Amino acid sequence: MKAIVNENTCTGCGICADLCPEVFEIDDGLSRTIVADVPVEAAATCREAAESCPVEAITVIED
């Protein structure tokens, strides 16, 4: 599974990084992914982060 952050939509609120720091971090005021593939143990929190994004900037692609 992969997670993609739309930088044009992201507001940098940090919810994703708080919920799933294994996948997301705030860099220069915006969220970005720090792994190419979401680790299996972080899949549930990655989905939760995407669902919790207030501007729907995160897309999760299931393999």
Distance bins in CASP14 RR format, pairs under 12 A and 6 or more apart:
PFRMAT RR
TARGET T0000
AUTHOR 0000-0000-0000
RMODE 2
METHOD distances of the structure
MODEL  1
1 20 0 0 0 0 0 1 0 0 0 0 0
1 23 0 0 0 0 1 0 0 0 0 0 0
1 33 0 0 0 0 0 1 0 0 0 0 0
1 35 0 0 0 0 0 1 0 0 0 0 0
1 36 0 0 0 0 0 1 0 0 0 0 0
1 37 1 0 0 1 0 0 0 0 0 0 0
1 38 1 0 1 0 0 0 0 0 0 0 0
1 39 0 0 0 0 1 0 0 0 0 0 0
1 40 0 0 0 0 1 0 0 0 0 0 0
1 41 0 0 0 0 0 1 0 0 0 0 0
1 42 0 0 0 0 1 0 0 0 0 0 0
1 43 1 0 1 0 0 0 0 0 0 0 0
1 44 0 0 0 0 0 1 0 0 0 0 0
1 45 0 0 0 0 0 1 0 0 0 0 0
1 46 1 0 0 1 0 0 0 0 0 0 0
1 47 0 0 0 0 1 0 0 0 0 0 0
1 50 0 0 0 0 0 1 0 0 0 0 0
1 58 0 0 0 0 0 1 0 0 0 0 0
1 59 0 0 0 0 0 1 0 0 0 0 0
1 60 1 0 0 1 0 0 0 0 0 0 0
1 61 1 0 0 1 0 0 0 0 0 0 0
1 62 1 0 1 0 0 0 0 0 0 0 0
1 63 1 0 1 0 0 0 0 0 0 0 0
2 23 0 0 0 0 1 0 0 0 0 0 0
2 33 1 0 0 1 0 0 0 0 0 0 0
2 35 0 0 0 0 1 0 0 0 0 0 0
2 36 1 0 0 1 0 0 0 0 0 0 0
2 37 1 0 0 1 0 0 0 0 0 0 0
2 38 1 0 0 1 0 0 0 0 0 0 0
2 39 0 0 0 0 0 1 0 0 0 0 0
2 42 0 0 0 0 0 1 0 0 0 0 0
2 43 0 0 0 0 0 1 0 0 0 0 0
2 46 0 0 0 0 1 0 0 0 0 0 0
2 50 0 0 0 0 0 1 0 0 0 0 0
2 58 0 0 0 0 0 1 0 0 0 0 0
2 59 0 0 0 0 1 0 0 0 0 0 0
2 60 1 0 0 1 0 0 0 0 0 0 0
2 61 1 0 1 0 0 0 0 0 0 0 0
2 62 0 0 0 0 1 0 0 0 0 0 0
2 63 1 0 0 1 0 0 0 0 0 0 0
3 16 0 0 0 0 1 0 0 0 0 0 0
3 17 0 0 0 0 0 1 0 0 0 0 0
3 19 0 0 0 0 0 1 0 0 0 0 0
3 20 0 0 0 0 1 0 0 0 0 0 0
3 22 0 0 0 0 0 1 0 0 0 0 0
3 23 1 0 1 0 0 0 0 0 0 0 0
3 24 1 0 0 1 0 0 0 0 0 0 0
3 25 0 0 0 0 0 1 0 0 0 0 0
3 31 0 0 0 0 1 0 0 0 0 0 0
3 32 0 0 0 0 1 0 0 0 0 0 0
3 33 1 0 1 0 0 0 0 0 0 0 0
3 34 0 0 0 0 1 0 0 0 0 0 0
3 35 0 0 0 0 1 0 0 0 0 0 0
3 36 0 0 0 0 1 0 0 0 0 0 0
3 37 0 0 0 0 1 0 0 0 0 0 0
3 38 1 0 1 0 0 0 0 0 0 0 0
3 39 0 0 0 0 0 1 0 0 0 0 0
3 42 0 0 0 0 1 0 0 0 0 0 0
3 43 0 0 0 0 1 0 0 0 0 0 0
3 45 0 0 0 0 0 1 0 0 0 0 0
3 46 1 0 1 0 0 0 0 0 0 0 0
3 47 0 0 0 0 1 0 0 0 0 0 0
3 48 0 0 0 0 0 1 0 0 0 0 0
3 49 1 0 0 1 0 0 0 0 0 0 0
3 50 1 0 0 1 0 0 0 0 0 0 0
3 51 0 0 0 0 0 1 0 0 0 0 0
3 53 0 0 0 0 0 1 0 0 0 0 0
3 57 0 0 0 0 0 1 0 0 0 0 0
3 58 1 0 1 0 0 0 0 0 0 0 0
3 59 1 0 0 1 0 0 0 0 0 0 0
3 60 1 0 1 0 0 0 0 0 0 0 0
3 61 1 0 0 1 0 0 0 0 0 0 0
3 62 0 0 0 0 0 1 0 0 0 0 0
3 63 0 0 0 0 0 1 0 0 0 0 0
4 10 0 0 0 0 0 1 0 0 0 0 0
4 16 0 0 0 0 0 1 0 0 0 0 0
4 23 0 0 0 0 0 1 0 0 0 0 0
4 24 0 0 0 0 0 1 0 0 0 0 0
4 31 0 0 0 0 0 1 0 0 0 0 0
4 32 0 0 0 0 1 0 0 0 0 0 0
4 33 1 0 0 1 0 0 0 0 0 0 0
4 35 0 0 0 0 0 1 0 0 0 0 0
4 36 0 0 0 0 0 1 0 0 0 0 0
4 37 0 0 0 0 0 1 0 0 0 0 0
4 38 0 0 0 0 0 1 0 0 0 0 0
4 46 0 0 0 0 0 1 0 0 0 0 0
4 50 0 0 0 0 1 0 0 0 0 0 0
4 53 0 0 0 0 0 1 0 0 0 0 0
4 56 0 0 0 0 0 1 0 0 0 0 0
4 57 0 0 0 0 1 0 0 0 0 0 0
4 58 1 0 0 1 0 0 0 0 0 0 0
4 59 1 0 1 0 0 0 0 0 0 0 0
4 60 0 0 0 0 1 0 0 0 0 0 0
4 61 1 0 0 1 0 0 0 0 0 0 0
5 11 0 0 0 0 0 1 0 0 0 0 0
5 12 0 0 0 0 1 0 0 0 0 0 0
5 13 0 0 0 0 0 1 0 0 0 0 0
5 14 0 0 0 0 0 1 0 0 0 0 0
5 15 0 0 0 0 0 1 0 0 0 0 0
5 16 1 0 0 1 0 0 0 0 0 0 0
5 17 0 0 0 0 0 1 0 0 0 0 0
5 20 0 0 0 0 0 1 0 0 0 0 0
5 23 0 0 0 0 1 0 0 0 0 0 0
5 24 1 0 0 1 0 0 0 0 0 0 0
5 25 0 0 0 0 0 1 0 0 0 0 0
5 26 0 0 0 0 0 1 0 0 0 0 0
5 27 0 0 0 0 0 1 0 0 0 0 0
5 29 0 0 0 0 0 1 0 0 0 0 0
5 30 1 0 0 1 0 0 0 0 0 0 0
5 31 1 0 1 0 0 0 0 0 0 0 0
5 32 1 0 1 0 0 0 0 0 0 0 0
5 33 1 0 0 1 0 0 0 0 0 0 0
5 34 0 0 0 0 0 1 0 0 0 0 0
5 46 0 0 0 0 0 1 0 0 0 0 0
5 49 0 0 0 0 1 0 0 0 0 0 0
5 50 0 0 0 0 1 0 0 0 0 0 0
5 53 0 0 0 0 1 0 0 0 0 0 0
5 55 0 0 0 0 0 1 0 0 0 0 0
5 56 0 0 0 0 0 1 0 0 0 0 0
5 57 1 0 1 0 0 0 0 0 0 0 0
5 58 1 0 1 0 0 0 0 0 0 0 0
5 59 0 0 0 0 1 0 0 0 0 0 0
5 60 0 0 0 0 0 1 0 0 0 0 0
6 12 0 0 0 0 0 1 0 0 0 0 0
6 16 0 0 0 0 0 1 0 0 0 0 0
6 30 0 0 0 0 1 0 0 0 0 0 0
6 31 0 0 0 0 1 0 0 0 0 0 0
6 32 0 0 0 0 0 1 0 0 0 0 0
6 33 0 0 0 0 0 1 0 0 0 0 0
6 50 0 0 0 0 0 1 0 0 0 0 0
6 53 0 0 0 0 1 0 0 0 0 0 0
6 55 0 0 0 0 1 0 0 0 0 0 0
6 56 0 0 0 0 1 0 0 0 0 0 0
6 57 1 0 1 0 0 0 0 0 0 0 0
6 58 1 0 0 1 0 0 0 0 0 0 0
6 59 1 0 0 1 0 0 0 0 0 0 0
7 27 0 0 0 0 0 1 0 0 0 0 0
7 28 0 0 0 0 1 0 0 0 0 0 0
7 29 0 0 0 0 0 1 0 0 0 0 0
7 30 1 0 1 0 0 0 0 0 0 0 0
7 31 0 0 0 0 1 0 0 0 0 0 0
7 32 1 0 0 1 0 0 0 0 0 0 0
7 33 0 0 0 0 0 1 0 0 0 0 0
7 55 0 0 0 0 0 1 0 0 0 0 0
7 57 1 0 0 1 0 0 0 0 0 0 0
7 58 0 0 0 0 0 1 0 0 0 0 0
8 30 0 0 0 0 1 0 0 0 0 0 0
8 55 0 0 0 0 0 1 0 0 0 0 0
8 56 0 0 0 0 0 1 0 0 0 0 0
8 57 0 0 0 0 1 0 0 0 0 0 0
9 30 0 0 0 0 1 0 0 0 0 0 0
9 31 0 0 0 0 0 1 0 0 0 0 0
9 53 0 0 0 0 1 0 0 0 0 0 0
9 54 0 0 0 0 0 1 0 0 0 0 0
9 55 1 0 1 0 0 0 0 0 0 0 0
9 56 1 0 0 1 0 0 0 0 0 0 0
9 57 1 1 0 0 0 0 0 0 0 0 0
9 58 0 0 0 0 1 0 0 0 0 0 0
9 59 0 0 0 0 0 1 0 0 0 0 0
10 16 0 0 0 0 1 0 0 0 0 0 0
10 17 0 0 0 0 0 1 0 0 0 0 0
10 24 0 0 0 0 0 1 0 0 0 0 0
10 26 0 0 0 0 1 0 0 0 0 0 0
10 27 0 0 0 0 0 1 0 0 0 0 0
10 28 0 0 0 0 0 1 0 0 0 0 0
10 29 0 0 0 0 1 0 0 0 0 0 0
10 30 1 0 1 0 0 0 0 0 0 0 0
10 31 1 0 1 0 0 0 0 0 0 0 0
10 32 0 0 0 0 1 0 0 0 0 0 0
10 33 0 0 0 0 0 1 0 0 0 0 0
10 49 0 0 0 0 0 1 0 0 0 0 0
10 50 0 0 0 0 0 1 0 0 0 0 0
10 53 0 0 0 0 1 0 0 0 0 0 0
10 54 0 0 0 0 0 1 0 0 0 0 0
10 55 1 0 0 1 0 0 0 0 0 0 0
10 56 0 0 0 0 1 0 0 0 0 0 0
10 57 1 0 1 0 0 0 0 0 0 0 0
10 58 0 0 0 0 1 0 0 0 0 0 0
10 59 0 0 0 0 0 1 0 0 0 0 0
11 26 0 0 0 0 0 1 0 0 0 0 0
11 29 0 0 0 0 1 0 0 0 0 0 0
11 30 0 0 0 0 1 0 0 0 0 0 0
11 31 0 0 0 0 1 0 0 0 0 0 0
11 53 0 0 0 0 1 0 0 0 0 0 0
11 54 1 0 0 1 0 0 0 0 0 0 0
11 55 1 0 1 0 0 0 0 0 0 0 0
11 56 0 0 0 0 0 1 0 0 0 0 0
11 57 1 0 0 1 0 0 0 0 0 0 0
11 58 0 0 0 0 0 1 0 0 0 0 0
12 18 0 0 0 0 0 1 0 0 0 0 0
12 24 0 0 0 0 0 1 0 0 0 0 0
12 25 0 0 0 0 0 1 0 0 0 0 0
12 26 1 0 1 0 0 0 0 0 0 0 0
12 27 0 0 0 0 1 0 0 0 0 0 0
12 28 0 0 0 0 1 0 0 0 0 0 0
12 29 1 0 1 0 0 0 0 0 0 0 0
12 30 1 0 1 0 0 0 0 0 0 0 0
12 31 1 0 1 0 0 0 0 0 0 0 0
12 32 0 0 0 0 1 0 0 0 0 0 0
12 53 0 0 0 0 1 0 0 0 0 0 0
12 54 0 0 0 0 1 0 0 0 0 0 0
12 55 0 0 0 0 1 0 0 0 0 0 0
12 57 0 0 0 0 1 0 0 0 0 0 0
12 58 0 0 0 0 0 1 0 0 0 0 0
13 19 0 0 0 0 0 1 0 0 0 0 0
13 24 0 0 0 0 0 1 0 0 0 0 0
13 26 0 0 0 0 1 0 0 0 0 0 0
13 29 0 0 0 0 1 0 0 0 0 0 0
13 30 0 0 0 0 1 0 0 0 0 0 0
13 31 0 0 0 0 1 0 0 0 0 0 0
13 49 0 0 0 0 0 1 0 0 0 0 0
13 52 0 0 0 0 1 0 0 0 0 0 0
13 53 1 0 0 1 0 0 0 0 0 0 0
13 54 1 0 0 1 0 0 0 0 0 0 0
13 55 1 0 0 1 0 0 0 0 0 0 0
13 57 0 0 0 0 1 0 0 0 0 0 0
13 58 0 0 0 0 0 1 0 0 0 0 0
14 20 0 0 0 0 0 1 0 0 0 0 0
14 21 0 0 0 0 0 1 0 0 0 0 0
14 24 1 0 0 1 0 0 0 0 0 0 0
14 25 0 0 0 0 1 0 0 0 0 0 0
14 26 1 0 1 0 0 0 0 0 0 0 0
14 27 0 0 0 0 0 1 0 0 0 0 0
14 29 0 0 0 0 1 0 0 0 0 0 0
14 30 0 0 0 0 1 0 0 0 0 0 0
14 31 1 0 0 1 0 0 0 0 0 0 0
14 32 0 0 0 0 0 1 0 0 0 0 0
14 49 0 0 0 0 1 0 0 0 0 0 0
14 52 0 0 0 0 1 0 0 0 0 0 0
14 53 0 0 0 0 1 0 0 0 0 0 0
14 54 0 0 0 0 0 1 0 0 0 0 0
14 55 0 0 0 0 0 1 0 0 0 0 0
14 57 0 0 0 0 0 1 0 0 0 0 0
14 58 0 0 0 0 0 1 0 0 0 0 0
15 21 0 0 0 0 0 1 0 0 0 0 0
15 24 0 0 0 0 1 0 0 0 0 0 0
15 26 0 0 0 0 0 1 0 0 0 0 0
15 31 0 0 0 0 1 0 0 0 0 0 0
15 45 0 0 0 0 0 1 0 0 0 0 0
15 48 0 0 0 0 1 0 0 0 0 0 0
15 49 1 0 0 1 0 0 0 0 0 0 0
15 50 0 0 0 0 0 1 0 0 0 0 0
15 51 0 0 0 0 0 1 0 0 0 0 0
15 52 1 0 1 0 0 0 0 0 0 0 0
15 53 1 0 0 1 0 0 0 0 0 0 0
15 54 1 0 0 1 0 0 0 0 0 0 0
15 55 0 0 0 0 0 1 0 0 0 0 0
15 56 0 0 0 0 0 1 0 0 0 0 0
15 57 0 0 0 0 0 1 0 0 0 0 0
15 58 0 0 0 0 1 0 0 0 0 0 0
16 22 0 0 0 0 0 1 0 0 0 0 0
16 23 1 0 0 1 0 0 0 0 0 0 0
16 24 1 0 1 0 0 0 0 0 0 0 0
16 25 0 0 0 0 1 0 0 0 0 0 0
16 26 0 0 0 0 1 0 0 0 0 0 0
16 27 0 0 0 0 0 1 0 0 0 0 0
16 30 0 0 0 0 0 1 0 0 0 0 0
16 31 1 0 1 0 0 0 0 0 0 0 0
16 32 0 0 0 0 1 0 0 0 0 0 0
16 33 0 0 0 0 1 0 0 0 0 0 0
16 34 0 0 0 0 0 1 0 0 0 0 0
16 38 0 0 0 0 0 1 0 0 0 0 0
16 42 0 0 0 0 0 1 0 0 0 0 0
16 45 0 0 0 0 1 0 0 0 0 0 0
16 46 0 0 0 0 1 0 0 0 0 0 0
16 47 0 0 0 0 0 1 0 0 0 0 0
16 48 0 0 0 0 1 0 0 0 0 0 0
16 49 1 1 0 0 0 0 0 0 0 0 0
16 50 1 0 0 1 0 0 0 0 0 0 0
16 51 0 0 0 0 0 1 0 0 0 0 0
16 52 1 0 0 1 0 0 0 0 0 0 0
16 53 1 0 0 1 0 0 0 0 0 0 0
16 54 0 0 0 0 0 1 0 0 0 0 0
16 55 0 0 0 0 0 1 0 0 0 0 0
16 56 0 0 0 0 0 1 0 0 0 0 0
16 57 0 0 0 0 1 0 0 0 0 0 0
16 58 1 0 0 1 0 0 0 0 0 0 0
16 59 0 0 0 0 0 1 0 0 0 0 0
16 60 0 0 0 0 0 1 0 0 0 0 0
17 23 0 0 0 0 1 0 0 0 0 0 0
17 24 1 0 1 0 0 0 0 0 0 0 0
17 25 1 0 1 0 0 0 0 0 0 0 0
17 26 1 0 1 0 0 0 0 0 0 0 0
17 27 0 0 0 0 1 0 0 0 0 0 0
17 29 0 0 0 0 0 1 0 0 0 0 0
17 30 0 0 0 0 0 1 0 0 0 0 0
17 31 1 0 0 1 0 0 0 0 0 0 0
17 32 0 0 0 0 1 0 0 0 0 0 0
17 33 0 0 0 0 0 1 0 0 0 0 0
17 34 0 0 0 0 1 0 0 0 0 0 0
17 45 0 0 0 0 0 1 0 0 0 0 0
17 46 0 0 0 0 0 1 0 0 0 0 0
17 49 0 0 0 0 1 0 0 0 0 0 0
17 52 0 0 0 0 0 1 0 0 0 0 0
17 53 0 0 0 0 0 1 0 0 0 0 0
17 58 0 0 0 0 0 1 0 0 0 0 0
18 24 0 0 0 0 1 0 0 0 0 0 0
18 25 0 0 0 0 0 1 0 0 0 0 0
18 26 0 0 0 0 1 0 0 0 0 0 0
18 31 0 0 0 0 0 1 0 0 0 0 0
18 45 0 0 0 0 1 0 0 0 0 0 0
18 48 0 0 0 0 0 1 0 0 0 0 0
18 49 0 0 0 0 1 0 0 0 0 0 0
18 52 0 0 0 0 1 0 0 0 0 0 0
18 53 0 0 0 0 0 1 0 0 0 0 0
19 31 0 0 0 0 0 1 0 0 0 0 0
19 42 0 0 0 0 1 0 0 0 0 0 0
19 44 0 0 0 0 0 1 0 0 0 0 0
19 45 1 0 1 0 0 0 0 0 0 0 0
19 46 0 0 0 0 1 0 0 0 0 0 0
19 47 0 0 0 0 1 0 0 0 0 0 0
19 48 1 0 1 0 0 0 0 0 0 0 0
19 49 1 0 1 0 0 0 0 0 0 0 0
19 50 0 0 0 0 1 0 0 0 0 0 0
19 51 0 0 0 0 1 0 0 0 0 0 0
19 52 1 0 0 1 0 0 0 0 0 0 0
19 53 0 0 0 0 1 0 0 0 0 0 0
19 58 0 0 0 0 0 1 0 0 0 0 0
20 31 0 0 0 0 0 1 0 0 0 0 0
20 33 0 0 0 0 1 0 0 0 0 0 0
20 34 0 0 0 0 0 1 0 0 0 0 0
20 35 0 0 0 0 0 1 0 0 0 0 0
20 38 0 0 0 0 1 0 0 0 0 0 0
20 39 0 0 0 0 1 0 0 0 0 0 0
20 41 0 0 0 0 0 1 0 0 0 0 0
20 42 1 0 1 0 0 0 0 0 0 0 0
20 43 0 0 0 0 1 0 0 0 0 0 0
20 44 0 0 0 0 1 0 0 0 0 0 0
20 45 1 0 1 0 0 0 0 0 0 0 0
20 46 1 0 1 0 0 0 0 0 0 0 0
20 47 0 0 0 0 1 0 0 0 0 0 0
20 48 1 0 0 1 0 0 0 0 0 0 0
20 49 1 0 1 0 0 0 0 0 0 0 0
20 50 0 0 0 0 1 0 0 0 0 0 0
20 51 0 0 0 0 0 1 0 0 0 0 0
20 52 0 0 0 0 1 0 0 0 0 0 0
20 53 0 0 0 0 0 1 0 0 0 0 0
20 58 0 0 0 0 1 0 0 0 0 0 0
20 60 0 0 0 0 0 1 0 0 0 0 0
21 31 0 0 0 0 0 1 0 0 0 0 0
21 33 0 0 0 0 0 1 0 0 0 0 0
21 34 0 0 0 0 1 0 0 0 0 0 0
21 35 0 0 0 0 0 1 0 0 0 0 0
21 39 0 0 0 0 0 1 0 0 0 0 0
21 42 0 0 0 0 1 0 0 0 0 0 0
21 45 0 0 0 0 1 0 0 0 0 0 0
21 46 0 0 0 0 0 1 0 0 0 0 0
21 49 0 0 0 0 1 0 0 0 0 0 0
22 33 0 0 0 0 0 1 0 0 0 0 0
22 34 1 0 0 1 0 0 0 0 0 0 0
22 35 1 0 0 1 0 0 0 0 0 0 0
22 37 0 0 0 0 0 1 0 0 0 0 0
22 38 1 0 0 1 0 0 0 0 0 0 0
22 39 1 0 1 0 0 0 0 0 0 0 0
22 40 0 0 0 0 0 1 0 0 0 0 0
22 41 1 0 0 1 0 0 0 0 0 0 0
22 42 1 0 1 0 0 0 0 0 0 0 0
22 43 0 0 0 0 1 0 0 0 0 0 0
22 44 0 0 0 0 0 1 0 0 0 0 0
22 45 1 0 0 1 0 0 0 0 0 0 0
22 46 1 0 0 1 0 0 0 0 0 0 0
22 49 0 0 0 0 0 1 0 0 0 0 0
23 31 0 0 0 0 1 0 0 0 0 0 0
23 32 0 0 0 0 1 0 0 0 0 0 0
23 33 1 0 1 0 0 0 0 0 0 0 0
23 34 1 0 0 1 0 0 0 0 0 0 0
23 35 1 0 1 0 0 0 0 0 0 0 0
23 36 0 0 0 0 0 1 0 0 0 0 0
23 37 0 0 0 0 1 0 0 0 0 0 0
23 38 1 0 1 0 0 0 0 0 0 0 0
23 39 1 0 0 1 0 0 0 0 0 0 0
23 40 0 0 0 0 0 1 0 0 0 0 0
23 41 0 0 0 0 0 1 0 0 0 0 0
23 42 1 0 1 0 0 0 0 0 0 0 0
23 43 0 0 0 0 1 0 0 0 0 0 0
23 44 0 0 0 0 0 1 0 0 0 0 0
23 45 1 0 0 1 0 0 0 0 0 0 0
23 46 1 0 1 0 0 0 0 0 0 0 0
23 47 0 0 0 0 0 1 0 0 0 0 0
23 48 0 0 0 0 0 1 0 0 0 0 0
23 49 1 0 0 1 0 0 0 0 0 0 0
23 50 0 0 0 0 1 0 0 0 0 0 0
23 58 0 0 0 0 1 0 0 0 0 0 0
23 60 0 0 0 0 1 0 0 0 0 0 0
24 30 0 0 0 0 0 1 0 0 0 0 0
24 31 1 0 1 0 0 0 0 0 0 0 0
24 32 1 0 0 1 0 0 0 0 0 0 0
24 33 1 0 0 1 0 0 0 0 0 0 0
24 34 1 0 0 1 0 0 0 0 0 0 0
24 35 0 0 0 0 1 0 0 0 0 0 0
24 38 0 0 0 0 1 0 0 0 0 0 0
24 42 0 0 0 0 1 0 0 0 0 0 0
24 45 0 0 0 0 1 0 0 0 0 0 0
24 46 0 0 0 0 1 0 0 0 0 0 0
24 48 0 0 0 0 0 1 0 0 0 0 0
24 49 1 0 0 1 0 0 0 0 0 0 0
24 50 0 0 0 0 1 0 0 0 0 0 0
24 52 0 0 0 0 0 1 0 0 0 0 0
24 53 0 0 0 0 1 0 0 0 0 0 0
24 57 0 0 0 0 0 1 0 0 0 0 0
24 58 1 0 0 1 0 0 0 0 0 0 0
24 60 0 0 0 0 0 1 0 0 0 0 0
25 31 1 0 0 1 0 0 0 0 0 0 0
25 32 1 0 0 1 0 0 0 0 0 0 0
25 33 0 0 0 0 1 0 0 0 0 0 0
25 34 1 0 1 0 0 0 0 0 0 0 0
25 35 0 0 0 0 0 1 0 0 0 0 0
25 49 0 0 0 0 0 1 0 0 0 0 0
26 32 1 0 0 1 0 0 0 0 0 0 0
26 33 0 0 0 0 0 1 0 0 0 0 0
26 34 0 0 0 0 0 1 0 0 0 0 0
27 33 0 0 0 0 0 1 0 0 0 0 0
27 34 0 0 0 0 1 0 0 0 0 0 0
30 55 0 0 0 0 0 1 0 0 0 0 0
30 57 0 0 0 0 1 0 0 0 0 0 0
30 58 0 0 0 0 0 1 0 0 0 0 0
31 49 0 0 0 0 1 0 0 0 0 0 0
31 50 0 0 0 0 0 1 0 0 0 0 0
31 52 0 0 0 0 0 1 0 0 0 0 0
31 53 0 0 0 0 1 0 0 0 0 0 0
31 54 0 0 0 0 0 1 0 0 0 0 0
31 55 0 0 0 0 0 1 0 0 0 0 0
31 57 1 0 0 1 0 0 0 0 0 0 0
31 58 1 0 0 1 0 0 0 0 0 0 0
32 57 0 0 0 0 0 1 0 0 0 0 0
32 58 0 0 0 0 0 1 0 0 0 0 0
33 39 0 0 0 0 0 1 0 0 0 0 0
33 42 0 0 0 0 0 1 0 0 0 0 0
33 46 0 0 0 0 1 0 0 0 0 0 0
33 49 0 0 0 0 0 1 0 0 0 0 0
33 50 0 0 0 0 0 1 0 0 0 0 0
33 57 0 0 0 0 0 1 0 0 0 0 0
33 58 0 0 0 0 1 0 0 0 0 0 0
33 59 0 0 0 0 0 1 0 0 0 0 0
33 60 0 0 0 0 0 1 0 0 0 0 0
33 61 0 0 0 0 0 1 0 0 0 0 0
34 42 0 0 0 0 0 1 0 0 0 0 0
34 46 0 0 0 0 0 1 0 0 0 0 0
35 41 0 0 0 0 0 1 0 0 0 0 0
35 42 0 0 0 0 1 0 0 0 0 0 0
35 43 0 0 0 0 0 1 0 0 0 0 0
35 46 0 0 0 0 1 0 0 0 0 0 0
36 61 0 0 0 0 0 1 0 0 0 0 0
36 63 0 0 0 0 0 1 0 0 0 0 0
37 43 0 0 0 0 0 1 0 0 0 0 0
37 46 0 0 0 0 0 1 0 0 0 0 0
37 60 0 0 0 0 0 1 0 0 0 0 0
37 61 0 0 0 0 0 1 0 0 0 0 0
37 62 0 0 0 0 0 1 0 0 0 0 0
37 63 1 0 0 1 0 0 0 0 0 0 0
38 44 0 0 0 0 1 0 0 0 0 0 0
38 45 0 0 0 0 1 0 0 0 0 0 0
38 46 1 0 1 0 0 0 0 0 0 0 0
38 47 0 0 0 0 1 0 0 0 0 0 0
38 48 0 0 0 0 0 1 0 0 0 0 0
38 49 0 0 0 0 0 1 0 0 0 0 0
38 50 0 0 0 0 0 1 0 0 0 0 0
38 58 0 0 0 0 0 1 0 0 0 0 0
38 59 0 0 0 0 0 1 0 0 0 0 0
38 60 1 0 0 1 0 0 0 0 0 0 0
38 61 0 0 0 0 1 0 0 0 0 0 0
38 62 0 0 0 0 1 0 0 0 0 0 0
38 63 0 0 0 0 1 0 0 0 0 0 0
39 45 0 0 0 0 0 1 0 0 0 0 0
39 46 0 0 0 0 1 0 0 0 0 0 0
40 46 0 0 0 0 0 1 0 0 0 0 0
40 63 0 0 0 0 0 1 0 0 0 0 0
42 48 0 0 0 0 0 1 0 0 0 0 0
42 49 0 0 0 0 1 0 0 0 0 0 0
42 50 0 0 0 0 0 1 0 0 0 0 0
42 60 0 0 0 0 0 1 0 0 0 0 0
43 49 0 0 0 0 0 1 0 0 0 0 0
43 50 0 0 0 0 0 1 0 0 0 0 0
43 60 0 0 0 0 1 0 0 0 0 0 0
43 61 0 0 0 0 0 1 0 0 0 0 0
43 62 0 0 0 0 1 0 0 0 0 0 0
43 63 0 0 0 0 0 1 0 0 0 0 0
44 50 0 0 0 0 0 1 0 0 0 0 0
44 51 0 0 0 0 0 1 0 0 0 0 0
44 60 0 0 0 0 0 1 0 0 0 0 0
45 51 0 0 0 0 0 1 0 0 0 0 0
45 52 0 0 0 0 1 0 0 0 0 0 0
45 58 0 0 0 0 0 1 0 0 0 0 0
45 60 0 0 0 0 0 1 0 0 0 0 0
46 52 0 0 0 0 0 1 0 0 0 0 0
46 53 0 0 0 0 0 1 0 0 0 0 0
46 58 0 0 0 0 1 0 0 0 0 0 0
46 59 0 0 0 0 0 1 0 0 0 0 0
46 60 1 0 0 1 0 0 0 0 0 0 0
46 61 0 0 0 0 0 1 0 0 0 0 0
46 62 0 0 0 0 0 1 0 0 0 0 0
47 53 0 0 0 0 0 1 0 0 0 0 0
47 58 0 0 0 0 1 0 0 0 0 0 0
47 59 0 0 0 0 0 1 0 0 0 0 0
47 60 1 0 1 0 0 0 0 0 0 0 0
47 61 0 0 0 0 0 1 0 0 0 0 0
47 62 0 0 0 0 1 0 0 0 0 0 0
48 58 0 0 0 0 0 1 0 0 0 0 0
48 60 0 0 0 0 0 1 0 0 0 0 0
49 56 0 0 0 0 0 1 0 0 0 0 0
49 57 0 0 0 0 0 1 0 0 0 0 0
49 58 1 0 0 1 0 0 0 0 0 0 0
49 59 0 0 0 0 0 1 0 0 0 0 0
49 60 0 0 0 0 1 0 0 0 0 0 0
50 56 0 0 0 0 1 0 0 0 0 0 0
50 57 0 0 0 0 1 0 0 0 0 0 0
50 58 1 1 0 0 0 0 0 0 0 0 0
50 59 1 0 0 1 0 0 0 0 0 0 0
50 60 1 0 1 0 0 0 0 0 0 0 0
50 61 0 0 0 0 0 1 0 0 0 0 0
50 62 0 0 0 0 0 1 0 0 0 0 0
51 57 0 0 0 0 0 1 0 0 0 0 0
51 58 0 0 0 0 1 0 0 0 0 0 0
51 59 0 0 0 0 0 1 0 0 0 0 0
51 60 0 0 0 0 1 0 0 0 0 0 0
52 58 0 0 0 0 1 0 0 0 0 0 0
52 60 0 0 0 0 0 1 0 0 0 0 0
53 59 0 0 0 0 1 0 0 0 0 0 0
53 60 0 0 0 0 0 1 0 0 0 0 0
END
